[in-house]
Amino acid sequence: MNSGGRFRPEAAAAAYAKVMERLGWDPAPGAPGADRPAPECTDFRTGDFVNTGAGVFGWANEIREEYAARDIVLLPGQATAECRHERSFAKARDIRTGREYAKDLPCKTASWLVRRGWVYAVFSAGEPNIDSDPALKARILAHPPGRGPAGAPFAVHAEKWTADGKARKLPADETWYFFVAGEDGAVISEFSNYRDPAGARCSLPGATF
């Protein structure tokens, strides 16, 4: 997906399509072929898409009412870049009214629901338990989705989330977090307040949204 240092979104989208087909997940059942949505794909500018990336279906991001919804698709073993969210000031146009809103926004917080597959949700908050899972720790160290001030990952606490119908929430505002997909890949629904890119931070040097 990264060729000569250049990220190829079309190849990434094809890879995600295969994952969704294998997992039996359709982002828009019944939609005509020409109207079917495609994910927005990213390698977070890491140059290492297979290990750090995501495909995103953005369904809503409304500044007036301050809510958002999207679905995130991950390849087998793929991680999102470690990130956290801060308070921000945003200007954006409301889709329905056409009016531009300028707002001081709280930091983004979210809940997630695993739709297909499973993921490790890894946080900088919580009881340290990374050492109890050697495979996960090795995965994080081999291809770090984030780096702390001393060069080590911020990650300390991991939870395995499955498609069990339970929504889980970010443990605290401004918590560093990332996801690592299981062996079959994963689809996760995210529900949050308004997502402002200006309030997002990545801990991996050079990584951006």
C-alpha positions as CSV (number, residue, x, y, z in Angstrom):
1,M,0.0,0.0,0.0
2,N,3.1,2.2,0.4
3,S,5.1,2.3,-2.8
4,G,8.3,4.3,-3.1
5,G,7.3,6.2,0.0
6,R,3.9,7.1,-1.5
7,F,0.7,6.0,0.2
8,R,-1.8,4.5,-2.4
9,P,-5.3,5.0,-1.1
10,E,-6.9,3.0,-3.9
11,A,-4.9,-0.1,-2.9
12,A,-5.7,0.5,0.7
13,A,-9.5,0.7,-0.1
14,A,-9.3,-2.6,-2.0
15,A,-7.6,-4.2,1.0
16,Y,-10.3,-3.0,3.3
17,A,-13.0,-4.2,0.9
18,K,-11.6,-7.7,1.2
19,V,-11.6,-7.5,5.0
20,M,-15.2,-6.3,5.0
21,E,-16.2,-9.1,2.6
22,R,-14.5,-11.8,4.7
23,L,-16.1,-10.4,7.9
24,G,-19.5,-10.2,6.3
25,W,-19.9,-6.5,7.0
26,D,-21.6,-4.1,4.5
27,P,-21.4,-0.4,5.3
28,A,-24.5,0.4,3.2
29,P,-26.7,-2.6,2.6
30,G,-28.9,-2.2,-0.5
31,A,-27.0,0.8,-1.9
32,P,-26.6,0.7,-5.7
33,G,-23.1,0.0,-6.9
34,A,-22.4,3.5,-8.1
35,D,-23.6,5.0,-4.9
36,R,-21.7,2.7,-2.5
37,P,-19.5,4.6,0.0
38,A,-15.8,4.0,0.1
39,P,-13.7,4.4,3.2
40,E,-11.3,7.3,3.6
41,C,-8.0,5.6,4.0
42,T,-4.9,6.7,5.9
43,D,-1.5,5.6,7.0
44,F,-1.3,8.5,9.4
45,R,1.7,9.6,7.3
46,T,3.8,6.9,8.9
47,G,4.8,5.3,5.6
48,D,3.8,1.9,7.2
49,F,0.2,1.3,6.2
50,V,0.1,-2.4,6.8
51,N,1.0,-1.9,10.4
52,T,-0.4,1.6,11.1
53,G,-3.5,2.8,9.3
54,A,-7.3,2.8,9.1
55,G,-10.2,3.0,6.8
56,V,-13.0,5.4,7.9
57,F,-16.6,5.7,6.9
58,G,-17.6,9.2,8.2
59,W,-21.3,9.3,8.7
60,A,-21.8,12.5,10.6
61,N,-19.7,15.3,12.2
62,E,-22.1,18.1,13.2
63,I,-20.7,21.2,14.8
64,R,-24.0,22.8,15.7
65,E,-25.3,19.9,17.7
66,E,-21.8,18.7,18.5
67,Y,-22.1,15.0,17.6
68,A,-20.3,12.6,15.3
69,A,-20.5,9.0,14.1
70,R,-18.1,6.9,12.0
71,D,-17.1,3.3,11.3
72,I,-13.4,2.3,11.4
73,V,-12.1,-0.7,9.5
74,L,-8.7,-2.3,10.3
75,L,-6.7,-4.9,8.5
76,P,-5.5,-8.0,10.4
77,G,-3.0,-6.9,13.0
78,Q,-3.2,-3.3,12.0
79,A,-3.1,-0.6,14.6
80,T,-4.4,3.0,14.6
81,A,-1.9,5.7,15.5
82,E,-1.9,6.5,19.2
83,C,-3.7,9.7,19.8
84,R,-5.5,11.9,22.3
85,H,-7.8,14.9,22.0
86,E,-7.6,18.4,23.6
87,R,-9.9,21.3,23.8
88,S,-10.0,23.4,20.7
89,F,-11.6,26.3,18.9
90,A,-13.3,25.4,15.6
91,K,-15.0,27.1,12.7
92,A,-17.2,24.9,10.5
93,R,-20.3,25.2,8.4
94,D,-23.5,23.3,9.4
95,I,-24.6,21.0,6.6
96,R,-28.3,21.5,7.2
97,T,-28.5,25.3,7.8
98,G,-25.5,26.4,5.9
99,R,-24.6,28.7,8.8
100,E,-21.0,28.9,9.9
101,Y,-20.4,28.2,13.6
102,A,-17.4,29.2,15.7
103,K,-17.1,27.4,18.9
104,D,-14.9,26.6,21.9
105,L,-15.1,22.8,22.0
106,P,-14.4,20.3,24.7
107,C,-11.9,17.6,24.0
108,K,-13.4,14.8,22.0
109,T,-14.5,11.8,23.9
110,A,-16.0,8.6,22.4
111,S,-17.7,5.3,22.8
112,W,-16.9,2.3,20.6
113,L,-18.9,-0.7,19.5
114,V,-17.1,-3.6,17.8
115,R,-19.2,-4.8,14.9
116,R,-17.0,-7.5,13.4
117,G,-13.8,-9.2,14.5
118,W,-12.0,-8.1,17.7
119,V,-9.5,-5.5,18.8
120,Y,-7.2,-4.7,21.6
121,A,-8.0,-1.2,23.0
122,V,-4.9,0.2,24.5
123,F,-4.8,3.2,26.9
124,S,-2.4,5.3,28.8
125,A,-4.9,5.1,31.8
126,G,-5.8,2.1,33.8
127,E,-4.1,-0.7,35.7
128,P,-0.8,-1.6,33.9
129,N,-1.2,-5.0,32.3
130,I,0.8,-4.9,29.0
131,D,3.5,-7.2,30.4
132,S,0.9,-9.9,31.0
133,D,0.3,-10.3,27.2
134,P,3.7,-11.0,25.6
135,A,2.3,-11.2,22.1
136,L,0.6,-7.8,22.3
137,K,3.7,-6.2,23.9
138,A,5.9,-7.7,21.1
139,R,3.5,-6.3,18.5
140,I,3.6,-2.8,20.0
141,L,7.3,-2.8,20.3
142,A,7.9,-4.1,16.8
143,H,5.8,-1.5,15.2
144,P,5.0,1.2,17.8
145,P,1.7,3.1,17.1
146,G,3.0,5.7,19.5
147,R,6.0,7.0,21.5
148,G,6.3,8.5,24.9
149,P,8.8,11.2,25.9
150,A,11.5,8.7,26.6
151,G,10.9,6.7,23.4
152,A,8.7,4.1,24.9
153,P,5.0,3.6,24.1
154,F,2.6,5.5,26.3
155,A,0.4,2.3,26.4
156,V,0.0,0.7,29.8
157,H,-3.5,-0.9,29.9
158,A,-5.1,-3.1,27.2
159,E,-8.5,-4.6,26.9
160,K,-9.7,-7.2,24.4
161,W,-13.0,-6.0,22.9
162,T,-15.1,-8.5,20.9
163,A,-18.4,-8.1,18.9
164,D,-20.5,-8.8,21.9
165,G,-22.9,-5.8,21.6
166,K,-21.3,-3.8,24.4
167,A,-20.2,-0.2,23.9
168,R,-17.1,0.9,25.7
169,K,-16.1,4.4,26.5
170,L,-12.8,6.3,26.6
171,P,-11.7,6.0,30.3
172,A,-10.9,9.7,30.8
173,D,-10.6,12.9,28.8
174,E,-7.3,13.4,27.1
175,T,-6.3,9.7,27.5
176,W,-3.8,8.4,24.9
177,Y,-5.3,5.4,23.1
178,F,-5.0,3.2,20.0
179,F,-6.6,0.0,18.7
180,V,-4.9,-3.2,17.4
181,A,-7.0,-5.5,15.3
182,G,-7.2,-9.2,15.7
183,E,-6.1,-11.9,13.2
184,D,-9.2,-11.3,10.9
185,G,-9.3,-7.6,11.0
186,A,-12.1,-5.6,12.6
187,V,-14.9,-3.1,12.1
188,I,-15.6,-0.6,15.0
189,S,-18.4,2.0,15.3
190,E,-17.4,5.2,17.0
191,F,-19.9,7.6,18.6
192,S,-18.5,10.9,19.8
193,N,-18.9,14.7,20.2
194,Y,-17.7,16.9,17.3
195,R,-14.3,15.8,15.9
196,D,-12.0,18.8,15.4
197,P,-8.7,17.9,13.8
198,A,-7.1,20.9,15.5
199,G,-7.7,19.2,18.8
200,A,-6.1,15.9,17.9
201,R,-2.6,14.9,18.8
202,C,-0.5,11.8,17.7
203,S,2.3,10.5,19.9
204,L,4.3,8.9,17.1
205,P,6.7,11.4,15.6
206,G,5.5,12.5,12.1
207,A,2.1,10.8,12.4
208,T,-0.9,13.0,11.7
209,F,-4.6,12.5,11.0
